[in-house]
Amino acid sequence: MRTDQLAVSAWSQPFFHHALLAGTFIALAAGLVGYFLVLRAQVFTGDALSHVAFTGAMAALAAGYDLRIGLFVGCVGAGLLLAGIGRAGRADDVVIGAAFAWILGLGAFFLTLYTTSRSGSMVGGAGTTVLFGSIFGLNGDQTLVAVLVAAAISAVLLLIARPLLFATLDESVAGARGVPVRVLGLGFLALVGACAGEATQAVGSLLLLGLLAAPAGAAVRLTDRPFHGLALSAGLAVGEMWAGLSLSALIPSLPPSFAIMAAATAVYGATFAITPALRGRGRGRAPGAGPRAVARAGTATDPAEGTAA
């Protein structure tokens, strides 16, 4: 069977439809959350949550529960904990780094406990599934849960986007104007945790940082307007998800998680060629500018767009 016939055959299968539907909403949530992660310089938090996702999933499996319970409880709990012990609802990099080795070691312990106390054909692949994702293995019920959770994350983030942006740009001014900076920080990292737990099903705990950071990083390089960048980050994440899934269907030997990350990396790499061209036409950012700098310049009037009212 030719490659194009294999692709058409895969695209017509229910597993691909499930993956495309769940992947679209997961990528949408990751693109929105990831943009604020990059803007708030908290990408390191996403890396920490990838470790927690693995440990939480393995703990749930070892205890005999659905791994998704461990993913969400572990990631959301860790996000709140990191925010709570950080400054003004922001996770502290020193705290995150200190917890890395212990969390990952705990995950290895639960993996060993699970594999030695359970029997069956799926036991051996449980760790691989958590680490690298299994988006083509989602059934109808799992797809529905993924869509609902990702849609809720996206809706909540859009609801708090304006005050969160204000708190991101200038915490002291936002606090003086009555913006609940710490509450927003806690809420945002709870959303990051939920998104990390959800994205682990698509690309795995090892690669979820790429889905959070790469589209957002590309958006930050391509536009200085925060809300334009937010929409662009979400759009790029969804497009990269579609491209990765299609590429994996076209080349069956290519794991979907790798294909998705390859597309995300390629787009981010392309921005290094595109941005200088935009600057040459006068549409790119000035040296040293960026969404934070441009928006902060308009904080007194319109902090969302960085322009005078």
N, C-alpha and C positions, 0 to 999 in steps of 0.2 A: 504493500500500500504506500502511495506517495505521501510526502510530507504534508501537502495541502489537503489530501483526503483525510489524513490523521487529524489535522487541525479542525476541519469541518465536522468530523465525527465527534471530537472532544467538545466542540462548541455547542453541539446539540444535546449533550448529556446533562442530566439533572445535577450532577456534582459540579459541573462548570457553572451552571446557572446559580447554584447556591454560593459558590466561591465568588462569582462576580457581584452578586447582590450584597453579600456580607462584606466583601472587600471594598466595595464602593463606600459604604457607610463607615467602615473602620478607617479608611483612608481620609474621608472627609473630617472625621473627628481628630485624627492624628495631625492633619494639616493645620487645623484651627488651633489645637492645643500646642503643637510644635512651634507655631509662630510666636506665641507668647513666651514659650520656653527660651527661644533664641533671643527675643527682645529683652527678656528679664535676666539674661545671662545665667540660666539655670539648666543648661543642657546636661551638665554633669548629673543632675537629679535624675534625668531619664536613664542615664547609664546605671545609676544605683538601682533604680526600679527594675531594670532588666535582671539584676541579680536576685532581687526580691521575688520577681515573677517566677523564676525557676524554683526557688526555695519554697514559696507558697504552694505552687502546684504539686511539688513532690511531697510536701507535708500533707496535703489533702489526700493524695493517692495513698500514702502510707497509712493514713487513718481510715481509709475506706470510703472517702467522699469523692464527689465530682471534682476534677482538677480546677474547674472554673471557680469553685468556691474559694479554693486556696489562692488563685490568681487575684480575684477581686478583693478579698479580705486582706491578703498580704500587701498588695500594691497600694490600695487606698489607705490602709493603716500606716504603711511606711511613709506615704506622702504626707499624711497629717503629722506623723511623728517628726519627720524632717522639718516641716514648717514650724511645728511647735517649739523645737529647740533651736531654730534659727533666729535670725533677727528680722523683726517686722514681717513675719510670715514668709520669710525666704529661707531656703535650706542653706546651711553653711557647708562649704566644700570640705573643710577640715573634718566636720562631723561625718559627712558622707564617705570620705576616703577611709576614715578609721573603721567604719562598719563593713567595708567591702569584703575583706577576707573572711570575717566571721560569718557573714550571711551566705557567701558562696560555699564555705565549708559546711555550714548547716544544711545547705541544699544537697551536697554530696552525701551527707549522713542520711537524710531522708530517702534519697535515691537508693542507697544501699539497703536501707530498712525495707523499702517497698519491694525491691527485686528479690530479697531473700525471704520475705514473708508471704509473697504471692506467687501463684503459678498460673500459667496460661500463655498463649501465643502473643498477647499484646503487652505483656509485662516488659520484655526486653526493649521494646521500642518506645516506651513511655518517656524516657529521658530525652530521646532524640526528637520526639514530637513536641515537647515543651521547648527545647532549645532552638529548633528550626521551623516550627509551625507545621500545620497540617490543614491549610485552607481548602484543599481539594477533598478533604475527608469530612467536611461539615455536612451534617444531615439537615433536614428541614427545620426541626425544632431548634437546633443550634444556630442555624442561620437567622431564624426569627429573633432569638435572644440577642444575637450580635447586632442585628439591625436596630432593635429597640434601644439597647444600651448605647450604641454609638449615636443614634439620633438624639437621645436624651442628653448625652455629653455635649453634642454640638449646640443644641438649643440653649442649655444653661450657659455655655461659654459665650454665645452671641448675646445673651441677656445681660451678662456682666461685662461685656467687652469694653464699653466706654469707660466706666469707672476703673476697671482693671488697667486699662491703658494709662489713665491719668496717674494711678498709683505706681505704675511701672516707670513712668517718665520722671516723676518727682514726688517721692514719698512724703517729704515734709510739707510741701505745698498742698498735696492732696489731703493729708491728714488735717491740716489747718482749715481746709474748706469742708471738713466733715465727712470725707470719704473714709469708710472703715477699712483702712489699709491692711491691718492684720487679718481681719475676717476674710477679706478678698484673697490674701495670700494663702490662708488655710484652705479656702474653698477651691482655689485654683490648683493647688497641689493634690487635693482630693480628686479633682477632675483628671489631672495627669496620671494619678494612680489607676483610676478606672480605665482610662484610655490605654495605659500600658498593659493592663490585664486583658483588655479586649484585643489589642494589636498582637499580643503573643500568640493568639490562635492563628493569625494570618502569616506572620513572618518569624515567629519564635522569639524567645527572650534574648537570644544573642544578637538578633538583627533589628529588634524593635526600635533601637535608638536611631537607626538610619531612617526609618519611616517617620519618626518624629522630627529629626533634625534636617535631613537633606532637602525636602521640599521647602521648609521654612527658610533655610539658609539661602536657597536659590532666590526665593521671593525677596528677602532682605537685600540681596545684591541687585535685584532688578528694579525695585521701586523704593522710594523714600516715604511714600504716603502709607501710614500704618494700616488703614482699613483696606486700601488697595492691596497692600502686601498680604493682609489676612486672607482676602478672597483669592489672591494668586497662590498662596501657599496651599489652601484647600484644593484649588483646581489642579495644581501640579501633582499633589498627592494622589488624587483620584485618577488623573491621567496616567501616572506612573504605575498605579495598581492595575489599571486596565492593560497597559502595555506589557507589564510583567506576566499577568495571567495569560494574555494572548500568546506571548512568546513561549511560555511554558507549554501551552497547548500545541503550538506549532512544532516545538522540539520536545517531545515527551521525556527525553533523558535530562532535561533542564529542570531542576527543582523550582517550584514557583517562588519560594522565598528569595532564592538567589536572583531569579529573573526580575523580581520587583525591585530589589536593592540595586541591581545592575542598571535598571532604567532610572532610578532615583539618582544614582551616582553620575550617570551620563548627563542628566539634565543639569545637575549642580556643576559639573565640570564645564559644560557648555556656557554657563554664565560668565566664566572667566574670559571667553572670547566675545560674548555679546555685550557685556558691560562697557568695555573700552569703545566699542563701536557706537553705543548710545551716547557716551560722553563726547565722542567726536562730533555727533550731530547736535550736541547741546541739550540732550534729554536725560543724560545720566546724572548721577550725583556728583557734586564737587568733592575733591579730595578731602577726606576726614568727615564727610557728612554721612548721614544714615538716618533710619527712621527715628531713632531716639533724639538725635541732634535736631533734625528738621522739625519734629513734632514739639520738642521742648521750646523751640523758638516761638511757637505759637501757643504756649501753655496758657498765657494770660487771656487768650481769646477763644481759641478753638483747639483744645489739646488733642482732639481725635484726628484732625487732618493737618495740623501744623500750619494753618493759614490764618491770617487775620480775618475777623468776622466782618 
